Amino acid sequence: MLKNLRQHGPGLARNDAVIAAGKQPRPDDELIDINPAVNCSRVTYLLGRPYPVQFRNQGAIDAWTRALETTKVWRCWQEPSTQCRQIRTDILRQFEHARPERPLSGAMTEMVAEDLQRLAVEISVNLKYHFQKGTVIEATPALETLLTNSDVDLSLPMSMMAPPYRAQYLRFGETAMRYLKVPVAQDADHFFDGVFCFLTPPAEPCAAGESRWTLELIFASKRQDLYRGHLSLLGDTDRGSGTIGEWLTRVVGPAKEHSEEEFHRPMHAAVSYVVRVFLYMALKQARVTEHRDHDAALRRAAGLGERKRAKLLHRAASLYDGITVGPESLPSSAPVCASGGSVTPHWRRGHFRMQPYGVGNQQRKLIFVAPVLVHAEQLQGEVPTPKSYRAGAGAVTEA
């Protein structure tokens, strides 16, 4: 366990904004007790909740706020241009100046260092999600089925793939979890729970008027209800004419220590699935439903007595605010083939592409041609799962 941390360097200097708000800043040499915040940050069981919701429910956000809200670094972390890796670096710097309760052996020191690295990532992504007022996004089972049976044209401009918020957690349902594979997973029930998506603007304008934003993707995994760790990807984007395929190559390519089969293929499929969700959300006809269950419960609790309020807040712990995207049901199946041949039920794959329109077909708009389940009337059991193959050089369809 780490002992208290002494404020160190400019990162933990006094916060003038705190003084203006009437709160007493901490003296520069005062010890900061980070143990309560660290202890609250270790998520073991998700309890059926999205990962950032469980992190919040354990009291981690409140604990870190109490520990650092009067420091300059807390204000810096809240800046829209602050990336997760910057928050992680600051947290690791704090860990470095915290002393263990007893001396550690060389091997134990290395294990503790690796554990703190993982913990710093987990804390940083949840704090970034909190600072930027993140939203949980969940696709309906119907949309997950449609998207896992669809392709994406890799020549689409990256500007089409803009996450709707600066911070979101895309939570995967049963269909997406079965489709996506965790790299180097040893257990069949090891799945991705979801992915943090942060679109961060540059701190300063780039040369020649360029505006290079950073898209950070942090996948959280689980085994049954047990949290199992994370996998992080990061890539710059000009949000302009660069293609989705080029961005995917930049993001997945640096992990050269892993083989194509064990890492690149499953991560390429996972990232391209995230791309498909955001492409769908960019469509004019996209169905998006907002739910504010947690906020509504807090508003109801505000007018209750202490006993009833505590009871309602306990029930509200499983609630969260977010949006649900996608249709409630699958579209009708395709008509029976006219050839008269025997064709087993299968998916005719859908795809996203740019369609010409307007005068002289000079303009372009994004359209989604939904997949169709052919010969659905012949099904005796479950709907066919997506095939694991690549259809065409410009499409991504890995399962």
C-alpha positions as CSV (number, residue, x, y, z in Angstrom):
1,M,0.0,0.0,0.0
2,L,1.2,3.5,-0.8
3,K,1.8,6.0,2.0
4,N,0.7,9.6,1.8
5,L,2.0,11.8,-1.0
6,R,3.7,15.1,-0.5
7,Q,2.8,17.8,-3.0
8,H,5.7,17.9,-5.5
9,G,6.5,20.3,-8.3
10,P,4.4,22.7,-10.3
11,G,1.8,20.1,-11.2
12,L,0.5,20.2,-7.6
13,A,0.8,23.9,-7.0
14,R,-1.9,26.0,-5.4
15,N,-5.0,26.5,-7.5
16,D,-5.9,30.2,-7.8
17,A,-9.4,29.2,-9.0
18,V,-9.9,27.4,-5.7
19,I,-8.9,30.5,-3.8
20,A,-11.4,32.5,-5.8
21,A,-14.1,30.0,-5.0
22,G,-13.6,30.5,-1.3
23,K,-11.8,27.2,-0.6
24,Q,-8.6,27.0,1.3
25,P,-5.7,25.7,-0.9
26,R,-3.3,23.2,0.5
27,P,0.1,24.3,1.7
28,D,2.8,23.2,-0.8
29,D,4.4,20.9,1.8
30,E,1.2,19.3,3.1
31,L,0.9,15.5,2.6
32,I,-2.0,14.4,0.3
33,D,-3.7,11.2,1.4
34,I,-4.3,9.4,-1.9
35,N,-4.9,6.0,-0.4
36,P,-8.7,6.3,-0.2
37,A,-8.8,7.4,-3.9
38,V,-6.5,4.6,-5.0
39,N,-8.4,1.9,-3.0
40,C,-11.7,3.1,-4.6
41,S,-10.2,2.9,-8.1
42,R,-9.6,-0.8,-8.2
43,V,-12.7,-2.3,-10.0
44,T,-13.0,-6.0,-9.4
45,Y,-16.6,-6.8,-10.3
46,L,-18.7,-4.8,-12.7
47,L,-22.0,-5.9,-11.1
48,G,-23.7,-5.8,-14.5
49,R,-22.9,-2.1,-15.0
50,P,-20.8,-0.3,-17.7
51,Y,-17.2,0.0,-16.4
52,P,-17.2,3.8,-15.9
53,V,-20.5,3.5,-14.0
54,Q,-19.1,1.0,-11.6
55,F,-15.9,3.1,-11.2
56,R,-18.2,6.0,-10.2
57,N,-20.3,3.9,-7.9
58,Q,-17.3,2.7,-5.9
59,G,-16.8,6.3,-4.9
60,A,-13.6,6.8,-6.9
61,I,-14.6,10.0,-8.5
62,D,-15.6,11.6,-5.2
63,A,-12.4,10.3,-3.5
64,W,-10.1,11.7,-6.2
65,T,-12.0,15.0,-6.0
66,R,-11.5,15.2,-2.3
67,A,-7.8,14.4,-2.6
68,L,-6.8,16.8,-5.4
69,E,-9.6,19.4,-6.1
70,T,-7.5,22.1,-4.4
71,T,-4.4,21.4,-6.6
72,K,-3.4,22.9,-9.9
73,V,-3.1,19.5,-11.6
74,W,-6.8,18.9,-11.0
75,R,-7.7,22.1,-13.0
76,C,-5.3,21.1,-15.8
77,W,-6.8,17.7,-16.1
78,Q,-10.2,19.3,-16.8
79,E,-8.9,21.2,-19.8
80,P,-10.6,19.8,-23.0
81,S,-7.1,19.5,-24.7
82,T,-5.7,17.2,-21.9
83,Q,-5.3,13.7,-23.1
84,C,-5.6,10.5,-21.1
85,R,-1.8,9.8,-21.4
86,Q,-1.1,13.2,-19.8
87,I,-3.3,12.4,-16.8
88,R,-1.7,9.0,-16.6
89,T,1.8,10.5,-16.6
90,D,0.8,12.9,-13.8
91,I,-0.7,10.0,-11.7
92,L,2.4,7.9,-12.2
93,R,4.5,10.9,-11.1
94,Q,2.5,11.0,-7.9
95,F,2.9,7.3,-7.4
96,E,6.7,7.7,-7.8
97,H,6.8,10.1,-4.8
98,A,4.7,7.9,-2.6
99,R,6.6,5.5,-0.4
100,P,5.6,1.8,0.1
101,E,5.1,0.8,3.7
102,R,7.9,-1.7,3.6
103,P,11.0,-2.2,1.3
104,L,10.3,-4.4,-1.7
105,S,12.5,-7.0,-3.5
106,G,13.5,-6.5,-7.1
107,A,10.9,-8.8,-8.5
108,M,8.2,-7.4,-6.3
109,T,9.2,-3.9,-7.3
110,E,8.7,-4.8,-10.9
111,M,5.3,-6.3,-10.2
112,V,4.2,-3.3,-8.2
113,A,5.4,-1.0,-11.0
114,E,3.4,-2.9,-13.6
115,D,0.3,-2.9,-11.4
116,L,0.6,0.9,-10.9
117,Q,1.0,1.4,-14.6
118,R,-2.3,-0.5,-15.2
119,L,-4.0,1.4,-12.3
120,A,-2.8,4.7,-13.6
121,V,-4.4,4.0,-17.0
122,E,-7.7,2.9,-15.4
123,I,-7.8,6.0,-13.2
124,S,-6.9,8.4,-16.1
125,V,-9.6,7.1,-18.5
126,N,-12.3,7.3,-15.9
127,L,-11.3,10.8,-14.8
128,K,-11.1,12.0,-18.4
129,Y,-14.6,10.5,-18.9
130,H,-15.9,12.3,-15.9
131,F,-14.2,15.7,-16.7
132,Q,-15.6,15.7,-20.2
133,K,-19.1,14.6,-19.0
134,G,-19.0,11.3,-20.9
135,T,-22.0,9.5,-22.2
136,V,-22.7,5.7,-22.3
137,I,-23.7,4.6,-25.8
138,E,-25.4,1.3,-26.3
139,A,-26.5,-0.2,-29.6
140,T,-29.7,-2.2,-29.8
141,P,-29.4,-5.9,-30.4
142,A,-30.9,-5.3,-33.9
143,L,-28.2,-2.7,-34.8
144,E,-25.4,-4.9,-33.5
145,T,-26.7,-7.7,-35.7
146,L,-26.8,-5.3,-38.7
147,L,-23.4,-3.9,-38.1
148,T,-21.6,-7.2,-37.5
149,N,-23.0,-8.3,-40.8
150,S,-21.9,-5.2,-42.7
151,D,-18.7,-3.8,-44.2
152,V,-17.1,-0.4,-44.2
153,D,-15.4,1.2,-47.2
154,L,-11.9,2.0,-46.0
155,S,-11.7,4.9,-48.5
156,L,-14.4,6.9,-46.6
157,P,-12.9,10.2,-45.4
158,M,-12.1,10.3,-41.7
159,S,-14.3,13.3,-41.3
160,M,-17.3,10.9,-41.6
161,M,-16.2,9.0,-38.5
162,A,-16.6,11.6,-35.8
163,P,-17.7,10.4,-32.3
164,P,-20.8,12.4,-31.3
165,Y,-19.2,13.5,-28.0
166,R,-15.7,14.4,-26.8
167,A,-16.0,11.5,-24.3
168,Q,-18.1,8.4,-24.6
169,Y,-18.2,4.8,-23.5
170,L,-19.5,2.5,-26.2
171,R,-20.8,-0.5,-24.3
172,F,-21.0,-3.8,-26.2
173,G,-24.1,-6.1,-26.1
174,E,-24.2,-9.8,-26.4
175,T,-24.1,-9.8,-30.2
176,A,-21.0,-7.5,-30.4
177,M,-19.2,-9.3,-27.6
178,R,-19.5,-12.7,-29.4
179,Y,-18.3,-11.0,-32.6
180,L,-15.3,-9.2,-31.2
181,K,-12.3,-11.1,-30.0
182,V,-10.0,-10.0,-27.2
183,P,-6.4,-10.5,-28.4
184,V,-4.4,-13.3,-26.9
185,A,-7.4,-14.3,-24.7
186,Q,-6.9,-17.6,-22.9
187,D,-10.5,-18.1,-21.8
188,A,-13.6,-18.5,-24.1
189,D,-15.6,-16.2,-21.8
190,H,-13.1,-13.3,-22.0
191,F,-14.9,-10.5,-23.8
192,F,-14.7,-6.7,-24.3
193,D,-17.2,-4.9,-22.1
194,G,-16.8,-1.7,-24.1
195,V,-14.5,1.0,-25.3
196,F,-13.8,4.6,-24.1
197,C,-13.6,7.0,-27.1
198,F,-12.0,10.4,-26.5
199,L,-11.8,13.0,-29.3
200,T,-9.4,15.6,-28.0
201,P,-8.6,18.9,-29.6
202,P,-5.0,20.2,-29.9
203,A,-3.8,22.5,-27.1
204,E,-2.5,25.0,-29.7
205,P,-3.3,25.5,-33.5
206,C,-0.9,23.6,-35.7
207,A,1.1,25.1,-38.5
208,A,-0.5,26.0,-41.8
209,G,-3.9,26.1,-40.3
210,E,-4.0,22.3,-39.6
211,S,-6.1,21.1,-36.7
212,R,-4.9,17.6,-35.6
213,W,-7.1,16.1,-33.0
214,T,-6.3,12.9,-31.1
215,L,-8.7,9.9,-31.0
216,E,-8.0,7.7,-28.1
217,L,-9.6,4.2,-27.8
218,I,-9.3,2.3,-24.6
219,F,-11.0,-1.1,-24.7
220,A,-12.1,-2.6,-21.3
221,S,-12.4,-6.3,-21.0
222,K,-14.1,-8.7,-18.6
223,R,-14.5,-12.4,-17.9
224,Q,-18.1,-13.0,-16.9
225,D,-18.7,-10.1,-14.4
226,L,-15.0,-9.8,-13.4
227,Y,-13.1,-6.8,-14.8
228,R,-9.9,-8.1,-16.6
229,G,-8.0,-5.1,-17.8
230,H,-7.7,-2.7,-20.8
231,L,-6.1,-2.3,-24.2
232,S,-5.3,1.2,-25.4
233,L,-4.9,2.6,-29.0
234,L,-4.2,6.2,-29.9
235,G,-4.0,8.1,-33.2
236,D,-4.0,11.6,-34.6
237,T,-6.6,12.7,-37.1
238,D,-7.0,15.9,-39.1
239,R,-10.8,15.1,-39.3
240,G,-10.4,15.9,-43.0
241,S,-9.7,14.0,-46.3
242,G,-7.5,11.3,-44.7
243,T,-9.3,7.9,-45.1
244,I,-10.5,5.6,-42.4
245,G,-8.2,2.9,-43.8
246,E,-5.2,5.1,-43.3
247,W,-6.2,5.9,-39.8
248,L,-6.8,2.3,-38.9
249,T,-3.3,1.4,-40.2
250,R,-1.7,4.1,-38.1
251,V,-3.5,3.1,-34.9
252,V,-3.1,-0.7,-35.1
253,G,0.3,-0.7,-36.9
254,P,2.7,0.3,-34.1
255,A,2.1,-2.9,-32.2
256,K,4.7,-4.8,-34.2
257,E,5.7,-7.1,-31.3
258,H,2.4,-8.9,-31.8
259,S,1.5,-11.2,-34.7
260,E,-1.1,-10.6,-37.3
261,E,-3.3,-13.4,-36.1
262,E,-3.1,-12.8,-32.4
263,F,-3.4,-9.0,-32.2
264,H,-3.7,-7.1,-35.5
265,R,-6.7,-9.0,-36.9
266,P,-8.9,-8.9,-33.8
267,M,-8.0,-5.3,-33.0
268,H,-8.6,-4.3,-36.6
269,A,-12.1,-5.9,-36.4
270,A,-12.8,-4.2,-33.0
271,V,-11.8,-0.8,-34.1
272,S,-13.7,-1.1,-37.4
273,Y,-16.8,-2.1,-35.5
274,V,-16.5,1.1,-33.5
275,V,-16.1,3.0,-36.8
276,R,-19.4,1.4,-38.0
277,V,-21.3,2.4,-34.9
278,F,-20.2,6.1,-35.3
279,L,-20.9,6.0,-39.1
280,Y,-24.4,4.8,-38.3
281,M,-24.8,7.6,-35.8
282,A,-23.8,10.1,-38.5
283,L,-26.7,9.1,-40.7
284,K,-29.7,11.4,-40.9
285,Q,-32.1,8.5,-40.4
286,A,-30.2,7.1,-37.4
287,R,-32.5,6.2,-34.5
288,V,-31.1,7.7,-31.2
289,T,-32.9,7.6,-27.9
290,E,-31.7,9.4,-24.8
291,H,-32.3,8.1,-21.3
292,R,-31.5,10.1,-18.1
293,D,-32.4,7.5,-15.5
294,H,-29.6,8.4,-13.0
295,D,-30.3,12.1,-13.2
296,A,-34.0,11.6,-12.8
297,A,-33.4,9.4,-9.7
298,L,-31.2,12.1,-8.2
299,R,-33.8,14.8,-8.8
300,R,-36.5,12.6,-7.1
301,A,-34.2,11.9,-4.1
302,A,-33.5,15.6,-3.5
303,G,-37.0,16.2,-2.2
304,L,-37.2,13.2,0.1
305,G,-36.5,12.6,3.7
306,E,-33.2,11.2,4.8
307,R,-34.4,7.6,5.1
308,K,-36.3,7.5,1.8
309,R,-33.5,9.4,0.1
310,A,-30.9,6.8,1.2
311,K,-33.1,4.0,0.0
312,L,-33.6,5.6,-3.4
313,L,-30.0,6.5,-3.9
314,H,-29.1,2.8,-3.1
315,R,-31.4,1.7,-5.9
316,A,-30.1,4.4,-8.2
317,A,-26.5,3.0,-8.0
318,S,-27.4,0.6,-10.9
319,L,-28.8,3.4,-13.0
320,Y,-26.9,5.6,-15.5
321,D,-27.5,8.2,-18.2
322,G,-26.8,7.5,-21.8
323,I,-28.2,7.0,-25.3
324,T,-29.5,3.9,-27.1
325,V,-28.9,3.8,-30.9
326,G,-30.4,1.6,-33.6
327,P,-33.8,0.1,-34.6
328,E,-35.8,-2.0,-32.2
329,S,-36.1,-4.9,-34.7
330,L,-34.4,-6.3,-37.8
331,P,-35.8,-5.3,-41.3
332,S,-37.7,-7.9,-43.3
333,S,-35.8,-10.6,-45.1
334,A,-35.1,-10.7,-48.8
335,P,-37.5,-12.6,-51.1
336,V,-36.8,-16.2,-52.1
337,C,-34.2,-16.6,-54.9
338,A,-35.8,-17.0,-58.3
339,S,-33.3,-19.6,-59.4
340,G,-35.1,-22.3,-57.6
341,G,-31.8,-23.6,-56.2
342,S,-31.4,-24.7,-52.6
343,V,-29.8,-21.8,-50.7
344,T,-29.2,-22.1,-46.9
345,P,-30.2,-19.1,-44.7
346,H,-27.4,-16.5,-44.8
347,W,-26.7,-12.8,-44.5
348,R,-26.4,-10.7,-47.6
349,R,-23.8,-8.3,-46.2
350,G,-24.6,-4.6,-45.8
351,H,-22.1,-1.7,-46.3
352,F,-21.5,1.9,-45.7
353,R,-20.5,4.0,-48.8
354,M,-20.6,7.5,-50.3
355,Q,-23.4,8.0,-52.8
356,P,-23.4,10.7,-55.5
357,Y,-26.3,13.1,-55.5
358,G,-27.3,16.6,-56.5
359,V,-26.8,18.5,-59.8
360,G,-24.6,16.4,-62.0
361,N,-24.0,14.0,-59.1
362,Q,-21.3,16.4,-57.8
363,Q,-22.1,16.0,-54.1
364,R,-21.6,13.0,-51.9
365,K,-23.5,11.7,-48.9
366,L,-23.0,8.8,-46.6
367,I,-25.5,5.9,-46.9
368,F,-26.0,2.6,-45.2
369,V,-27.2,-0.3,-47.2
370,A,-28.4,-2.7,-44.5
371,P,-27.7,-6.4,-44.6
372,V,-30.5,-8.8,-45.3
373,L,-31.1,-12.3,-43.9
374,V,-31.9,-14.4,-47.0
375,H,-34.3,-17.4,-46.5
376,A,-35.0,-16.5,-42.9
377,E,-38.1,-18.6,-43.1
378,Q,-35.9,-21.7,-43.3
379,L,-34.2,-21.0,-40.0
380,Q,-34.7,-23.7,-37.3
381,G,-32.6,-22.2,-34.6
382,E,-30.4,-19.1,-34.1
383,V,-29.6,-16.4,-36.6
384,P,-26.4,-17.2,-38.6
385,T,-23.3,-15.5,-37.2
386,P,-21.1,-13.3,-39.3
387,K,-18.6,-15.0,-41.5
388,S,-14.9,-14.4,-41.0
389,Y,-13.7,-13.2,-44.3
390,R,-12.7,-10.1,-46.2
391,A,-15.0,-9.1,-49.1
392,G,-13.1,-6.8,-51.4
393,A,-10.0,-4.7,-50.9
394,G,-11.9,-1.8,-49.6
395,A,-14.0,-3.5,-47.0
396,V,-13.5,-4.7,-43.4
397,T,-15.4,-7.8,-42.4
398,E,-13.2,-9.7,-39.9
399,A,-15.0,-11.5,-37.2
